[in-house]
Amino acid sequence: MEEKTTKKIGKMNEMAWVIGILVCSLGVCLCTRADFGLSMIAAPPYILHYALRDLWPWFTQGRAEYVWQAVLLIGMCLAVRRFRWRYLLSFAAAFIAGKSIDLWFIVLGGSAAYGSMAARIVAFVLGELLTSVAIAFVFRTSWPVQIYELLVREIADRYSLDVNRVKLVNDISLFVLSAVLSLLLTGGFHGFGVGTVLITAVNAPLIALCGRLIDRFFTFEPRFPRLTGCLS
């Protein structure tokens, strides 16, 4: 008896990028509302926003996101001692992600709706699941990634290092940096907490699981090859 083959949805390259940006931003917003702590990647810009929001009311979490990624981009260029025009495309992706975060906060409403412990737990779990799905989609697109992923790839390429080891070192560095920034700038653990530890522990296997599920239903050829060729 022949095994039934699942028909896959094809040419998802560009849509995977859109899903990755928008859904990841939604996941960050939900985890922020849960207030158990953000991932080591999302925590530093949130901490900067939290520390400066009274002084600069316009410095939203979304703005802090792309400002922080701009700092990472400058640091990356210094580390690899080169600049390529496509790095600006990654900053454009970061800019869109930051704007998406601010828009999602408007959609989700104020923090009062997340006052109960049950609501916070649901927001945190859903936020982490959505973020993992989004990152799994991003890993499958050839469109420009945000600075976080670009930094790992470029350093590994520049110095012929194992990309997984570079990512591990990067994640640990951001984890420590988040804790230090939180203590120095907020006088406590704002944006860094038990949620940060949990996300750090489950993020990689959860993204891998989401990726395997996604591969069962989608393929990622470009729908617009010429445009994708220009952006890759």
C-alpha positions in Angstrom: 0.0 0.0 0.0 1.5 3.3 -1.1 2.2 5.9 1.5 0.2 9.1 1.0 2.5 12.0 0.1 1.6 15.5 1.5 1.3 18.1 -1.2 3.5 21.0 -0.3 2.9 24.7 -0.9 5.8 25.9 -3.0 7.6 29.1 -3.8 7.5 30.4 -0.2 10.8 32.2 -0.2 9.5 35.7 -0.1 6.5 34.9 2.1 8.7 33.2 4.5 10.6 36.5 5.0 7.4 38.4 5.6 6.1 35.8 8.0 9.5 35.8 9.8 9.5 39.6 10.3 5.9 40.1 11.3 5.3 37.0 13.4 8.7 37.3 15.2 7.8 40.9 16.1 4.4 39.7 17.5 6.2 37.0 19.6 8.5 39.6 21.1 5.5 41.9 22.0 3.7 39.0 23.7 6.8 38.0 25.7 7.2 41.6 26.7 3.6 41.8 27.9 4.1 38.6 29.8 7.0 40.3 31.7 8.9 37.1 32.6 12.0 38.2 30.7 12.8 38.3 27.0 15.2 36.3 25.0 18.9 37.2 25.1 18.5 38.7 21.6 15.4 40.8 22.4 16.4 41.8 25.9 19.1 44.4 25.3 17.0 46.8 23.1 14.1 46.4 25.5 16.3 47.3 28.5 17.6 50.4 26.7 14.0 51.4 26.0 12.9 50.8 29.6 15.9 52.8 31.0 15.4 55.8 28.6 11.6 55.9 28.1 11.0 58.6 30.8 13.9 60.7 29.5 13.0 60.1 25.8 9.3 59.2 25.5 9.7 58.8 21.7 12.3 56.1 22.2 9.9 53.2 21.8 10.8 49.5 22.0 10.6 49.3 18.2 13.0 52.2 17.8 15.3 50.8 20.4 15.3 47.6 18.3 16.7 49.0 15.1 19.0 51.5 16.9 20.5 48.5 18.8 20.9 46.5 15.6 22.6 49.5 14.0 25.2 49.4 16.9 25.6 45.7 16.3 26.1 46.4 12.5 28.9 48.9 13.2 30.5 46.5 15.7 30.3 43.7 13.1 31.9 45.8 10.4 34.8 46.7 12.7 35.2 43.0 13.7 35.3 41.7 10.1 37.1 44.8 8.8 34.8 45.2 5.7 31.6 46.7 4.6 29.2 45.4 1.9 26.2 47.2 0.5 23.9 44.2 1.3 24.5 44.9 5.0 22.2 47.9 4.6 19.5 45.5 3.4 19.8 43.7 6.8 19.4 47.0 8.5 16.3 47.6 6.4 15.0 44.3 7.7 15.7 45.4 11.3 14.0 48.7 10.7 10.9 47.0 9.4 11.0 44.6 12.4 11.2 47.6 14.8 8.2 49.3 13.2 6.3 46.1 13.3 6.9 45.8 17.1 5.5 49.2 17.7 2.4 48.4 15.6 1.8 45.1 17.3 1.8 46.9 20.7 -1.0 49.1 19.4 -3.0 46.0 18.3 -2.4 44.1 21.5 -3.4 46.9 23.8 -2.0 48.0 27.1 -0.4 45.9 29.7 -3.6 46.0 31.9 -5.0 43.1 29.8 -2.1 40.9 30.9 -2.4 41.5 34.7 -3.3 38.0 35.7 -0.8 35.2 36.1 -2.8 33.0 33.7 -2.8 35.7 31.0 0.9 36.3 31.4 1.7 32.6 31.1 -0.4 32.2 28.0 1.2 35.3 26.4 4.7 34.0 27.2 4.1 30.5 25.8 2.4 31.8 22.7 5.0 34.4 22.2 7.8 31.9 22.4 6.0 29.5 20.0 5.4 32.2 17.5 9.0 33.5 17.7 10.3 29.9 17.1 8.0 29.4 14.1 9.1 32.8 12.7 12.8 32.1 13.1 12.4 28.7 11.4 10.8 30.5 8.4 13.6 33.1 8.4 16.2 30.4 8.3 14.6 29.1 5.0 14.5 32.4 3.1 17.3 33.8 1.0 16.2 37.4 1.6 18.2 39.6 3.9 18.3 38.5 7.5 18.4 40.9 10.5 21.8 42.0 12.0 21.7 39.3 14.7 21.9 36.5 12.2 24.1 38.4 9.8 26.7 39.0 12.5 27.0 35.3 13.2 27.3 34.4 9.5 29.8 37.1 8.7 32.2 36.5 11.6 32.1 32.8 10.9 32.8 33.4 7.2 35.5 36.1 7.8 37.6 33.9 10.2 36.7 30.5 8.9 34.9 29.5 12.1 32.2 27.0 12.7 28.9 28.9 12.5 27.3 27.0 15.3 30.1 27.8 17.7 30.0 31.4 16.7 26.3 31.5 17.4 26.8 29.8 20.8 29.4 32.4 21.8 27.2 35.2 20.5 24.1 33.9 22.5 26.1 33.5 25.7 27.6 37.0 25.2 24.1 38.5 24.7 22.8 36.6 27.7 25.5 38.0 30.0 25.2 41.5 28.4 21.4 41.5 29.1 21.9 40.7 32.7 24.6 43.4 33.1 22.6 46.1 31.2 19.5 45.3 33.3 21.3 45.7 36.6 23.3 48.8 35.6 20.5 50.7 33.7 17.3 49.7 35.6 18.6 48.8 39.0 17.0 45.3 38.8 16.0 42.6 36.3 13.7 44.3 33.9 13.5 42.5 30.6 15.8 39.8 32.0 14.4 37.0 34.2 13.3 33.4 34.4 11.7 33.7 31.0 15.2 34.6 29.5 16.6 31.4 31.0 13.7 29.3 29.8 13.9 30.7 26.3 17.7 30.2 26.2 17.1 26.5 27.2 14.3 25.6 24.7 14.9 28.0 21.8 17.2 26.0 19.6 15.4 22.6 19.9 12.0 24.3 19.5 13.2 26.2 16.3 14.5 22.9 14.9 11.2 21.2 15.6 9.3 24.0 14.0 11.6 23.8 11.0 11.0 20.1 10.5 7.2 20.6 10.6 7.4 23.5 8.2 9.5 21.4 5.7 6.6 18.9 5.6 4.2 21.5 4.1 6.3 24.1 2.3 9.1 24.5 -0.2 11.1 27.7 -0.5 11.9 28.4 -4.1 11.7 32.1 -4.9 8.4 33.3 -6.5 10.3 36.3 -7.9 13.7 35.0 -8.9 15.1 38.3 -10.3 14.1 40.3 -7.2 15.5 37.6 -4.9 18.7 37.5 -6.9 19.2 41.3 -6.4 18.6 41.0 -2.6 20.6 37.9 -2.0 
